[in-house]
Amino acid sequence: MNLIETNELIEVIAVFTRNGPKPYALKWLKKKYIIEKINLVYEKRTGDGKLVYFSVTSQNNFFKLVFDANNLKWHLEEVYHE
């Protein structure tokens, strides 16, 4: 597996619940990935804002997603892919 580190703005389809966002699918390099499993979720405070990190699996790839609760944007931080 190869590691790609990035801070790329991406499109994510998510459901927003009382417990916060839950990603369902993402688009990266013009390809749609359905999220099969959420492996880990944790939060980090940044001043008066909050970042929510997700480690997810799709098609034997691992993605580290970041949701910025201040501006409601999603970023792709890391990808492990074949």
C-alpha positions in Angstrom: 0.0 0.0 0.0 1.1 3.5 -0.8 0.6 6.5 1.5 -0.4 9.8 0.0 -0.5 12.8 2.4 -2.6 15.8 1.2 -4.9 18.5 2.5 -7.2 18.4 -0.5 -10.7 19.8 -0.3 -13.1 17.0 -1.3 -16.8 16.4 -1.7 -18.4 14.1 0.8 -22.0 12.8 1.1 -22.8 12.7 4.8 -25.7 12.3 7.2 -25.8 14.7 10.1 -27.2 13.2 13.3 -27.4 14.4 16.9 -24.0 12.8 17.4 -22.4 14.7 14.5 -21.6 14.0 10.9 -21.4 10.5 9.5 -19.7 10.2 6.0 -21.4 7.9 3.5 -19.4 8.5 0.3 -16.5 10.7 -1.0 -15.2 11.8 -4.3 -11.5 11.8 -4.9 -9.6 12.1 -8.2 -13.0 12.0 -10.1 -13.9 8.7 -8.6 -16.7 8.0 -6.1 -16.0 5.8 -3.1 -18.8 4.4 -1.0 -17.6 4.2 2.7 -17.9 0.6 3.8 -16.6 1.1 7.4 -15.8 3.9 9.8 -12.8 2.7 11.7 -12.2 5.6 14.0 -13.7 9.0 14.9 -12.1 11.7 17.1 -12.4 15.4 17.6 -9.9 18.2 18.0 -10.5 21.7 19.2 -9.0 24.6 17.3 -9.5 28.0 19.0 -13.3 28.4 19.0 -13.8 25.7 16.3 -13.8 22.0 16.1 -12.3 19.5 13.6 -13.8 15.9 13.4 -11.4 13.2 12.1 -12.6 10.0 10.4 -10.6 7.0 9.4 -12.7 5.1 6.8 -12.4 2.1 4.5 -13.6 1.9 0.9 -12.6 -0.6 -1.8 -9.4 -1.8 0.1 -8.4 1.9 0.5 -8.0 3.7 3.8 -8.9 7.4 4.0 -8.4 10.0 6.7 -11.1 12.6 6.4 -11.4 15.9 8.3 -14.7 17.7 8.8 -14.2 21.4 9.7 -17.3 22.3 11.8 -16.6 26.0 11.4 -16.9 26.2 7.6 -18.7 22.8 7.0 -15.9 21.7 4.6 -14.3 18.3 4.2 -10.6 17.7 3.6 -8.8 14.5 2.7 -5.7 14.3 4.9 -4.2 10.9 4.0 -4.9 8.0 1.7 -3.5 4.5 1.9 -4.2 2.8 -1.5 -3.2 -0.1 -3.6 
